[in-house]
């Protein structure tokens, strides 16, 4: 609340300062404006006075000229009807030319003898104006000007008089007078001035004014004697001379009868001693003229500034209120957080403790004292290392404490606690340092995790690993021995298979040789005898000769079958000419006995072991046979080449192909027997095929490592 009050007072002071500043500025601005308006009014009044004085003096020279005319002089030399007529004509002409009110001529007694208004009802002719000051001065030889109300015409005017001299030029014979109306001046000059303009005589009679009701009133309240003096002068008629009601309230300021206050400026008129031109400016209008632009420009700015200040007051107050509410909420949250922290610290099932910079315990959690078996009062204030084993105590004091109070952090430090019961407990301790505002560590917050069971399991696990390692070592020995025995058995089995195959090959070779050499020779001898019998019996008994011929043909067919059988059992070309010729003969035989185009290509083939040649020949024989039987191929390509130290036999057809992963089909093609032969020969058989894409059988056997 105090902060709110302070902000409110500061904002209020700001508002009052802005308002006071605006008021002072307005007051200074108004005073300056008043001074400037008064200065401007004085300047305009001075200018007006000069113009007014110039107008009032414009006929001084004119009347002098008029007084010097011959016609006016002649009247006083010879006064007769002609001279009076000529003088009147001159006065008429002069009045018209100078736009005068009237021009007239008076004698030395002041009686008008000639006048331009001689023919009107208020004619001056015959009237005595000797009481007029302008006559009295002129008749004494001094030209004069005079402001007065006409005694005959009852019109205001300015009179200009000049003496009329005789022939000697020195003796005054009469006076020439011209009268100019002031109505023109009043209508042309006075309206140009602001406010009320008064033209007063030395007694204070208002002779001219732009406000008609003030004319011929007294600007100041005069005594009766002064009023009588004015009346006796007959300058302004017969009165009455009422008081206008103006009163001075201080220099330069006056008030009228209705209470309106005016600023007054006055200045005397040159050549008219005591006559003043007085300017009255209404104070209220001047204030309005001064205030209007201020209120329109500056006033709106001041009002806007005041409004903005007021708005700022409200905004600052609202912001302060929200800030206080936020701080209060933060304090409540902080208190709640501290309560939660204490509850969490003491109630969480973890061993928590805090120590000061001396290593003494200042806080422990409930779980810590529960696990260690102590009461809280038995722990707080004691050194933490009092609950360590000797080794952990040395480790803590010599290594961990210096490191922690230097860095403010440590993690997974292995300690061994000693419980109140004397039991030991392995822990891993992690902690960080709580620092003050200067960054110094003032206490720690540590958590200890019981790893006794973990360490025990770890030790048991290490023992189990050690035993397992021993068992594994024994097992590996047994495996190696069993593997060696298995390899020996496989080698024996492979050798047995080779022997079986070799025995089969030898048996086939023996059978083939017997068929070719013994049975073939017997059949050949029978065929010779059959041919002889055919020829011999043909001459004796034609029927017997024909039967002998059929016997010869049958023997011939049998001889060919025996040769084919012997060839298929063991082609002699394999033993006599080598593998390349045997494969070429095989391919030619298959092409001859089928409609399939069989092609054989080979490189320069070195002489190889007979058993290896037999294995490759049988693989090629089986592959070509499978292609003819199952693939419906149109072309079979057999290629034999060497690649480094390897012999490669490739049989490729463009048949229907098959899926090698289908074990049933593989067995049907006799591929297992080809793989077995390749393995026994120390080589490898690869089969690449896919449905519709033909089959490629490739056998690679090392020449050096082969069987």
Secondary structure, DSSP 8 states (H G I E B T S, - for coil): -HHHHHHHHHHHHHHHHHHHHHHHHHHHHHHHHHHHHHHHHHHHHHHHHHHHHHHHTTTHHHHHHHHT-HHHHHHHHS-SHHHHHHHHHHHHHHHHHHT-SEEEEEETTSBEEEETTTTSTT--TT-B-TTSHHHHHHTTT--EEEEEE-TTT--EEEEEEEEEE-TTSSSEEEEEEEEEESHHHHHHTGGGSSSEEEEE-TT-BEEEESSGGGTT-BSS---HHHHHHHHHHTTTTT----B---EEEETTEEE-TTS-EEEEEEEE-TTSTT-EEEEEEEHHHHHHHHHHHIIIIIIHHHHHHHHHHHHHHHHHHHHHHHHHHHHHHHHHHHHHHHHHHHHHHHHSSSEEEEE-TTSBEEEE-HHHHHHHT--HHHHTTSBGGGGB-HHHHHHIIIIIHHHHHHHSEEEEEEEEEE-TTS-EEEEEEEEEEEE-TTS-EEEEEEEEEE-HHHHHHHHHHHHHHHHHHHHHHHHHHHHHHHHHHHHHHHHHHHHHHHHHHHHHHHHHHHHHHIIIIIIHHHHHHHHHHHHHHHHHHHHH-HHHHHHHHHHHHHHHHHHHHHHHHHHHH--HHHHHT-HHHHHHHHHHHHHHTSSSEEEEEE-------HHHHHHHHHHHHHHHHHIIIII--SEEEEEEEEETTEEEEEEEE-S----TT-HHHHHHTTHHHHHHHHHHTTEEEEEEE-TTS-EEEEEEEETTT--
